[in-house]
Amino acid sequence: MATNNSIPPLVQDNVHKPRPYPASQWGDFFLNYKPCTPQQYRSMEGTAEAKKEEVRQIIIDTAKCSDLTQKLELVYTLQRIGVDYHYGNEIDELLCDIYDGHIIEPLDLRTASLQFYLLRKHGYCVSSDVFSKFIDKNGNIGSTDATSLLGLYNAAYLRTHGEKILDIAMSSTKKILKSIVNHLDPTIADEIRHHLETPLFRGTNRVETKRYISTYEKNSTRNETILEFAKLDYNLVQGLYCDELKDLTMWDEHAVEHAPAYMRPFYKGTVASINQIEEDLKLQKNKHAELVKKLFIDAANCYHAEVKWRDQKYVPANLEEHLKISAPSTICMQISNIAFLLMGDITSSETIQWAWAYPTIIRAVCIIARVMNDIVSHEGWSPIGTWKRGIVWHQYDTAGQDLVTAVAVLIREGKVEVKSSRGREWRVGEHRLGRRQ
């Protein structure tokens, strides 16, 4: 019997049979895996706490200096090496001072690119006209320095609609970097090859952190305190991830009475997780605790909408209609709102409603996630009777065009829309959260 505080049991479904999804390659690995002993972990925590405060003092001292490049390089390093999340307020203040201090015109391309990248990444409205003195009307760039060209290349990926100079910068730097990469020092060459494959703005934080720690360690101008703290912090976070993976592996295997056998472990674990999150939030006196269950139910409804179309053998007329159902089922809105809920009382009801209404920035992320997921799964997975991937309908919409090119354009437009929205909707969202503008 379902209660008001529980998710109702699933109804037995004899129509849908379990499909041959591959088992996790990890198996029960994380049940017994321990990256370090509890004593080692506590020791690292104590050392890391001391180093964290030393790095904080470095930021404070740097903020007082008048060297723009030094300030930018510090923020860049903290972000690349994965410890910037410890110093959100300090970094915000430092960048705000740079922005409000009538932005000093940089003298070189590297500094201009780094300043543009960091300010725009943090939602500041900065003009791409700063690059006009480095790029002529024919697209020629007035620099041959590989590091500066790489900086411009990465900065160009934060372009918004209509910024032609950044379109030119992206294509020109990519062409130049590809032509010179095999003739450079191995360290910078490896950086260039990596970012040609995955631009800095698109990298996954923890993956980039692990890679950059090794790169920064080879840097002759490295700061040993920052490097040591980054290593400690990475290992501590890795320990937390391992604990979480162990919890996921240990989901209760007892049967759920009304669920199909193949769904019981998943359903039982999901319900237990939802109830635990809600209970933890209530203990913290979180005023939004009861919304957790609603978000999960909303996610289930998004999945069910796809199932309904599939069972009815309904064929969407075009990609746009397909995305009305398939974009929300990426669950990006629910993930964003869960993050807001976990922030506690700083999150207002207005903020929740804003995210729940699928503003442009969240819808764009949903579309990107849907299309990229479809690309990965399209070639290797197309069982009979399953929901058609969005990429299939895009193939129909783009008859006569190269499918890969057409999909790449769709993803690129979505990412540009996300970056365009950062300056308006996301800043509005931060305001609703009470964040400093």
Secondary structure in CASP SS format (residue, H / E / C, confidence):
PFRMAT SS
TARGET T0000
AUTHOR 0000-0000-0000
METHOD secondary structure of the structure
MODEL  1
M C 1.00
A C 1.00
T C 1.00
N C 1.00
N C 1.00
S C 1.00
I C 1.00
P C 1.00
P C 1.00
L C 1.00
V C 1.00
Q C 1.00
D C 1.00
N C 1.00
V C 1.00
H C 1.00
K C 1.00
P C 1.00
R C 1.00
P C 1.00
Y C 1.00
P C 1.00
A C 1.00
S C 1.00
Q C 1.00
W C 1.00
G C 1.00
D C 1.00
F H 1.00
F H 1.00
L H 1.00
N H 1.00
Y C 1.00
K C 1.00
P C 1.00
C C 1.00
T C 1.00
P H 1.00
Q H 1.00
Q H 1.00
Y H 1.00
R H 1.00
S H 1.00
M H 1.00
E H 1.00
G H 1.00
T H 1.00
A H 1.00
E H 1.00
A H 1.00
K H 1.00
K H 1.00
E H 1.00
E H 1.00
V H 1.00
R H 1.00
Q H 1.00
I H 1.00
I H 1.00
I H 1.00
D H 1.00
T H 1.00
A H 1.00
K H 1.00
C C 1.00
S C 1.00
D C 1.00
L H 1.00
T H 1.00
Q H 1.00
K H 1.00
L H 1.00
E H 1.00
L H 1.00
V H 1.00
Y H 1.00
T H 1.00
L H 1.00
Q H 1.00
R H 1.00
I C 1.00
G C 1.00
V C 1.00
D H 1.00
Y H 1.00
H H 1.00
Y H 1.00
G H 1.00
N H 1.00
E H 1.00
I H 1.00
D H 1.00
E H 1.00
L H 1.00
L H 1.00
C H 1.00
D H 1.00
I H 1.00
Y H 1.00
D H 1.00
G C 1.00
H C 1.00
I C 1.00
I C 1.00
E C 1.00
P C 1.00
L C 1.00
D C 1.00
L H 1.00
R H 1.00
T H 1.00
A H 1.00
S H 1.00
L H 1.00
Q H 1.00
F H 1.00
Y H 1.00
L H 1.00
L H 1.00
R H 1.00
K H 1.00
H C 1.00
G C 1.00
Y C 1.00
C C 1.00
V C 1.00
S C 1.00
S H 1.00
D H 1.00
V H 1.00
F H 1.00
S C 1.00
K C 1.00
F C 1.00
I E 1.00
D C 1.00
K C 1.00
N C 1.00
G C 1.00
N C 1.00
I E 1.00
G C 1.00
S C 1.00
T C 1.00
D C 1.00
A H 1.00
T H 1.00
S H 1.00
L H 1.00
L H 1.00
G H 1.00
L H 1.00
Y H 1.00
N H 1.00
A H 1.00
A H 1.00
Y C 1.00
L C 1.00
R C 1.00
T C 1.00
H C 1.00
G C 1.00
E C 1.00
K H 1.00
I H 1.00
L H 1.00
D H 1.00
I H 1.00
A H 1.00
M H 1.00
S H 1.00
S H 1.00
T H 1.00
K H 1.00
K H 1.00
I H 1.00
L H 1.00
K H 1.00
S H 1.00
I H 1.00
V H 1.00
N H 1.00
H H 1.00
L C 1.00
D C 1.00
P H 1.00
T H 1.00
I H 1.00
A H 1.00
D H 1.00
E H 1.00
I H 1.00
R H 1.00
H H 1.00
H H 1.00
L H 1.00
E H 1.00
T C 1.00
P C 1.00
L H 1.00
F H 1.00
R H 1.00
G C 1.00
T C 1.00
N H 1.00
R H 1.00
V H 1.00
E H 1.00
T H 1.00
K H 1.00
R H 1.00
Y H 1.00
I H 1.00
S H 1.00
T H 1.00
Y H 1.00
E H 1.00
K C 1.00
N C 1.00
S C 1.00
T C 1.00
R C 1.00
N C 1.00
E H 1.00
T H 1.00
I H 1.00
L H 1.00
E H 1.00
F H 1.00
A H 1.00
K H 1.00
L H 1.00
D H 1.00
Y H 1.00
N H 1.00
L H 1.00
V H 1.00
Q H 1.00
G H 1.00
L H 1.00
Y H 1.00
C H 1.00
D H 1.00
E H 1.00
L H 1.00
K H 1.00
D H 1.00
L H 1.00
T H 1.00
M C 1.00
W C 1.00
D C 1.00
E C 1.00
H C 1.00
A C 1.00
V C 1.00
E C 1.00
H C 1.00
A C 1.00
P C 1.00
A H 1.00
Y H 1.00
M H 1.00
R H 1.00
P H 1.00
F H 1.00
Y H 1.00
K H 1.00
G H 1.00
T H 1.00
V H 1.00
A H 1.00
S H 1.00
I H 1.00
N H 1.00
Q H 1.00
I H 1.00
E H 1.00
E H 1.00
D H 1.00
L H 1.00
K H 1.00
L H 1.00
Q C 1.00
K C 1.00
N C 1.00
K C 1.00
H C 1.00
A C 1.00
E C 1.00
L H 1.00
V H 1.00
K H 1.00
K H 1.00
L H 1.00
F H 1.00
I H 1.00
D H 1.00
A H 1.00
A H 1.00
N H 1.00
C H 1.00
Y H 1.00
H H 1.00
A H 1.00
E H 1.00
V H 1.00
K H 1.00
W H 1.00
R H 1.00
D H 1.00
Q C 1.00
K C 1.00
Y C 1.00
V C 1.00
P C 1.00
A C 1.00
N C 1.00
L H 1.00
E H 1.00
E H 1.00
H H 1.00
L H 1.00
K H 1.00
I H 1.00
S H 1.00
A C 1.00
P H 1.00
S H 1.00
T H 1.00
I C 1.00
C H 1.00
M H 1.00
Q H 1.00
I H 1.00
S H 1.00
N H 1.00
I H 1.00
A H 1.00
F H 1.00
L H 1.00
L H 1.00
M C 1.00
G H 1.00
D H 1.00
I H 1.00
T C 1.00
S C 1.00
S H 1.00
E H 1.00
T H 1.00
I H 1.00
Q H 1.00
W H 1.00
A H 1.00
W H 1.00
A C 1.00
Y C 1.00
P C 1.00
T H 1.00
I H 1.00
I H 1.00
R H 1.00
A H 1.00
V H 1.00
C H 1.00
I H 1.00
I H 1.00
A H 1.00
R H 1.00
V H 1.00
M H 1.00
N H 1.00
D H 1.00
I H 1.00
V H 1.00
S H 1.00
H H 1.00
E C 1.00
G C 1.00
W C 1.00
S C 1.00
P C 1.00
I C 1.00
G C 1.00
T C 1.00
W C 1.00
K C 1.00
R C 1.00
G H 1.00
I H 1.00
V H 1.00
W H 1.00
H H 1.00
Q H 1.00
Y H 1.00
D H 1.00
T C 1.00
A C 1.00
G C 1.00
Q C 1.00
D C 1.00
L H 1.00
V H 1.00
T H 1.00
A H 1.00
V H 1.00
A H 1.00
V H 1.00
L H 1.00
I H 1.00
R H 1.00
E H 1.00
G H 1.00
K H 1.00
V H 1.00
E H 1.00
V H 1.00
K H 1.00
S H 1.00
S H 1.00
R H 1.00
G H 1.00
R H 1.00
E H 1.00
W H 1.00
R H 1.00
V H 1.00
G H 1.00
E H 1.00
H H 1.00
R H 1.00
L C 1.00
G C 1.00
R C 1.00
R C 1.00
Q C 1.00
END
